[in-house]
Amino acid sequence: MTSSIRLTHHRLEDGTRDLLGKEITERVTAAELEPDADEAILARIGAQALSRYLAGEILHGIHMFSVTARHALLLQNLPTQRFPATPVNGFGTETELAVINALHFGLVQLLGITPFAVNYENDGRLIRNVIPNPAASGTASSWGADSEFFWHTDNPHLPFGDAGANPRLYVPRYLTFYAVRNEERVPTELAAMEDAVGRLDELTQRRLQSPSYEVSPPASNDAGAAGACPLSDTALLEQSSEGLRVRYDRGTTRARTAEAGAALQTWSDTLATMPSKELCLEPGDFMIFDNYRVLHRRKAFRPMPPQNARWLRRCYAS
Ligand SMILES: [Fe+2]
């Protein structure tokens, strides 16, 4: 079974990586830059340098990603920098990471999308450190490790949004990642929604498109905060002008009728057998995927000692 994931994949030449790293390093060292206060400046520095050094074919792939409805993009061999120990308690000193923050926000800018944070999650900060936090042990969270994350989409308890809307009010359209370290070699798995829907009978598809479900916020949201309330009378599959969109998190989705419950069970069983693509991110890799059309998961893993534990940097963008 081959996955229908349409992935744009490019790898920078070592020479390009080095020139890009040198230019960005020079530009960010003159002053302290922090992601939440200085996002626009970091994006400007990163986007300028990327536009200057990336090959035309790669820049074209980045520019076209969202308009050509690709599922995901992987850009490898970007500059790295000297990295501190993995901040396994959640947050570290962001000003030490200005080079990779400039790259991350620069790429988001070139992709033509807007990074955003919400105040009821991740302390309201733009960059989420995806790390094995000992305090999240046993939970299905981006700070967990020992529990498997079943197939899901992020923040499915929000309505879907369209281009031009305030992104904070809606399901994040895209998840973007920069990989700092992944010595455990834990893959991020992506699956195209089409591969699941195509395996469903018509009745199940219809039931999943009926407003018969309640979807609660994931555990990473601050309980009780405005914006982190359950979404009632919602469908799991919604038709839009661009095609079907999916919201799903097994742990937080409840069916309101027996028929909806049967469809939910069929959906969950189908996800367990659909084809997917495993991306094992390495230091210097950037990945983006469409959270409206891609389901993702991560299997349980045993983290390295905190100094070298798996560390991805995630930012929502719409
Ligand atoms: Fe997730």
Residues whose N, C-alpha, C, O or C-beta is under 5 A from the ligand:
A	BS01	LIG	D154
